[in-house]
């Protein structure tokens, strides 16, 4: 009677390749994500510009409403330096959180000076309801799927032998 001895080297080879893939999965998932989503919609940029104008960091007539032009980027950098945030000039999560903390103070000051604050608050809230642009999770899911598939194949092979 001839007995077959199971060959383990293909399983070890697959496990080795998957172990090389595992450390790189988080790098693929974060390849284009630098600290969270960027806020780039015109409504979000306008809310940021209103706060920057209120903080006297942005002058009226020197910027284009709703666009991240040169004057707006410089004002955002100044705001970031003032609040000990990395001065990238982009509206990232941390910068928008700091800007939004100033919105309520700005609205209270505007309410005292003019009755038009209700309309401005409604516009600010309407623009805040939009979701930020986010990066895809496809690389992370692909890596995890490959890892699960490889583990499943190894278990299937062990069960058969």
C-alpha positions as CSV (number, residue, x, y, z in Angstrom):
1,X,0.0,0.0,0.0
2,X,1.4,3.4,-1.0
3,X,0.9,6.3,1.3
4,X,1.1,9.8,0.2
5,X,2.8,12.3,2.4
6,X,1.2,15.8,2.2
7,X,3.4,18.5,0.8
8,X,3.5,21.5,3.1
9,X,5.7,23.8,1.0
10,X,2.8,25.3,-1.1
11,X,0.9,26.3,2.1
12,X,4.0,27.8,3.6
13,X,4.7,29.7,0.4
14,X,1.2,31.2,0.4
15,X,1.4,32.0,4.1
16,X,4.8,33.7,3.6
17,X,3.5,35.8,0.7
18,X,0.4,36.8,2.7
19,X,2.6,37.7,5.7
20,X,4.5,40.1,3.4
21,X,1.3,41.6,2.2
22,X,-0.1,42.3,5.7
23,X,2.2,45.1,6.8
24,X,1.6,47.0,3.5
25,X,-2.3,47.0,3.8
26,X,-2.5,50.0,6.1
27,X,0.0,51.9,3.9
28,X,-2.3,51.3,0.8
29,X,-5.3,52.4,2.8
30,X,-3.7,55.7,3.9
31,X,-1.8,56.5,0.7
32,X,-3.8,59.6,-0.1
33,X,-5.3,60.4,3.3
34,X,-3.3,63.0,5.2
35,X,-5.2,63.4,8.5
36,X,-8.7,63.1,7.3
37,X,-10.9,64.3,4.5
38,X,-10.4,67.7,2.9
39,X,-13.3,70.1,2.8
40,X,-13.5,71.4,-0.7
41,X,-17.1,72.0,-1.6
42,X,-18.0,75.7,-2.3
43,X,-20.4,75.8,0.6
44,X,-17.8,74.6,3.1
45,X,-15.2,77.0,1.8
46,X,-17.7,79.9,2.1
47,X,-18.3,79.0,5.7
48,X,-14.6,79.0,6.4
49,X,-14.2,82.3,4.6
50,X,-16.9,83.9,6.7
51,X,-15.1,82.8,9.9
52,X,-11.8,84.0,8.5
53,X,-13.3,87.3,7.6
54,X,-14.8,87.6,11.1
55,X,-11.3,86.8,12.6
56,X,-9.9,89.7,10.4
57,X,-7.6,87.2,8.6
58,X,-9.4,87.6,5.2
59,X,-10.3,91.0,3.6
60,X,-13.5,91.5,1.7
61,X,-12.9,91.9,-2.1
62,X,-9.6,90.1,-2.1
63,X,-10.9,86.6,-2.5
64,X,-13.4,84.6,-4.6
65,X,-16.3,83.3,-2.5
66,X,-16.5,79.5,-2.4
67,X,-13.0,79.0,-3.9
68,X,-9.7,78.2,-2.3
69,X,-7.8,81.0,-3.9
70,X,-4.4,82.5,-2.9
71,X,-5.8,84.9,-0.3
72,X,-8.0,82.2,1.3
73,X,-5.1,79.7,1.5
74,X,-2.9,82.4,3.2
75,X,-5.7,83.2,5.6
76,X,-6.1,79.5,6.5
77,X,-2.4,79.2,7.0
78,X,-2.4,82.2,9.4
79,X,-5.4,80.7,11.2
80,X,-3.6,77.4,11.5
81,X,-0.5,79.0,12.9
82,X,-2.6,80.9,15.4
83,X,-4.2,77.8,16.7
84,X,-1.1,75.5,16.7
85,X,-2.2,73.4,13.7
86,X,0.2,72.3,11.0
87,X,0.0,75.1,8.5
88,X,-0.8,73.3,5.3
89,X,-3.2,75.9,4.0
90,X,-5.8,73.1,3.4
91,X,-9.2,72.8,5.1
92,X,-8.6,69.4,6.8
93,X,-10.6,67.9,9.7
94,X,-8.7,69.7,12.5
95,X,-8.8,73.1,10.8
96,X,-12.5,72.9,10.1
97,X,-13.2,71.8,13.7
98,X,-11.4,74.9,15.0
99,X,-13.2,77.1,12.4
100,X,-16.6,75.7,13.4
101,X,-15.8,76.4,17.1
102,X,-15.7,80.1,16.0
103,X,-18.9,80.0,14.1
104,X,-21.1,80.2,17.2
105,X,-19.2,83.2,18.6
106,X,-19.4,84.8,15.1
107,X,-23.2,84.2,15.0
108,X,-23.8,85.7,18.4
109,X,-21.8,88.8,17.5
110,X,-23.8,89.1,14.2
111,X,-27.1,88.6,16.0
112,X,-26.3,91.6,18.3
113,X,-25.4,93.8,15.4
114,X,-28.0,92.9,12.8
115,X,-31.3,91.0,12.5
116,X,-30.0,89.2,9.4
117,X,-28.2,86.6,11.5
118,X,-31.0,84.1,11.2
119,X,-30.5,83.9,7.4
120,X,-26.7,83.6,7.8
121,X,-27.1,80.8,10.4
122,X,-29.5,78.9,8.2
123,X,-27.0,79.2,5.3
124,X,-24.1,78.1,7.5
125,X,-26.1,75.1,8.8
126,X,-27.2,74.2,5.3
127,X,-23.7,74.1,4.0
128,X,-22.5,72.0,7.0
129,X,-25.0,69.3,6.2
130,X,-23.0,68.1,3.2
131,X,-20.6,65.2,3.6
132,X,-16.9,65.8,3.1
133,X,-15.1,64.2,0.2
134,X,-13.5,61.0,1.4
135,X,-11.0,58.6,-0.1
136,X,-11.8,55.0,-1.1
137,X,-11.4,52.0,1.2
138,X,-10.8,49.6,-1.7
139,X,-7.1,49.0,-1.1
140,X,-7.8,48.1,2.5
141,X,-10.7,45.8,1.7
142,X,-8.7,44.1,-1.1
143,X,-5.8,43.3,1.2
144,X,-8.1,42.0,3.9
145,X,-10.0,39.9,1.4
146,X,-6.8,38.4,0.1
147,X,-5.8,37.6,3.7
148,X,-9.1,35.9,4.4
149,X,-9.0,34.0,1.1
150,X,-5.5,32.8,1.8
151,X,-6.4,31.7,5.3
152,X,-9.5,29.9,4.0
153,X,-7.5,28.0,1.4
154,X,-5.0,26.9,4.1
155,X,-7.8,25.7,6.3
156,X,-9.4,23.9,3.4
157,X,-6.1,22.2,2.5
158,X,-5.5,21.1,6.1
159,X,-9.0,19.6,6.3
160,X,-8.5,17.5,3.1
161,X,-5.2,16.0,4.2
